[in-house]
Amino acid sequence: MLQESELIRLLLGIAAAVILALSQGGLKRLPGNRTFTAAYFVLLAGWVFTVIEHLIFPELFNLLEHAAYVLSGILYLYWCVRLIRITTR
């Protein structure tokens, strides 16, 4: 059963994605901005999969959801390590 919090998280995530997409000019100054943006959109895909899993193919979309969370976490970790290396030079 779809929980309201999952739908609200998805809607807020889409709104944040729009803001992120519109502010790409300002994000270009951020080291590793492409990695940061990719990590966010992979996380957003996980939220989409969370909602879809309640509608069709629950096992498949549950797997995709958790795979997206893992990949997003790896991308954020890579971005953080890269940012630390750049700022501590």
N, C-alpha and C positions, 0 to 999 in steps of 0.2 A: 504494500500500500504506500502510495506517495505521501511523504510527509510535507507539510507546509514549509518547514524550514529548508528543505532541499530545493523547493521551487523558488523561495525567496532568495536563497544563496545564488541560484542560477541567474535570476533577474538582476541582482546586484552585481554579479560577476560580468554579465553582459554590459551593464552600464559602465563598469570600470574598464572593460575592454574598449568601449567606444572612446572613453577619455584617454586611455593609453594610446590608442591609434591616432587620435587627434593631436596628441602632444609629442609625437615622434621627433619633431624639431628640437624640442627641449631635451629629450632623452638622448640625443646624439652626443651630448657632452658627457654622458654617463659611460664610464668604461664598461665594455661588454654589454652594451644596450641590446644587442640582438639576442644574446643569450638570455638576458632578463625577460625580454618580451616573449621569446619562445617558451620559456618556462611558464610564464603566466598563461599563455594560450593553451599549453598542454594541460595545465591545471583546470582551465575553463572547460576543456574537452572532457576531463574527468567529471566535472559537475554536470555536463550535458549527458554523459553516459549514465550518471546516477538517476536522472529523470527518465531517460529512455528505458532503462532496465525494468521499470515498473509497467511499461507498455508492451514491449516485445522482447523476446529472447533474453530472459533475465540472467541466465548463466553467462552468456556471451558478453553482455554489456557490463555485468559485474566484474568480469575479468578485465575488460577494457578499461573500466573505471579505475581499478587498482593499478593496472599497468601505467595508466596516465599519471596517477599520483606518484608512483615510483620514478618515472621518467622526469616528472616535474621537479621532484626532490633532488634528483641527480643533477639536473640543469641548474637549479638554484645553488647547490653545493659548489658546482664548477664555477659559477659566477662569483660566489663569495670568495673562493680561493683565489681566483684571478684578480678580483678587486683588492684583496689583501696584499697580493704580490705587487700589484701596481702601486698601491699607496705606501708601501713600506720600502720602496727603493730609495 
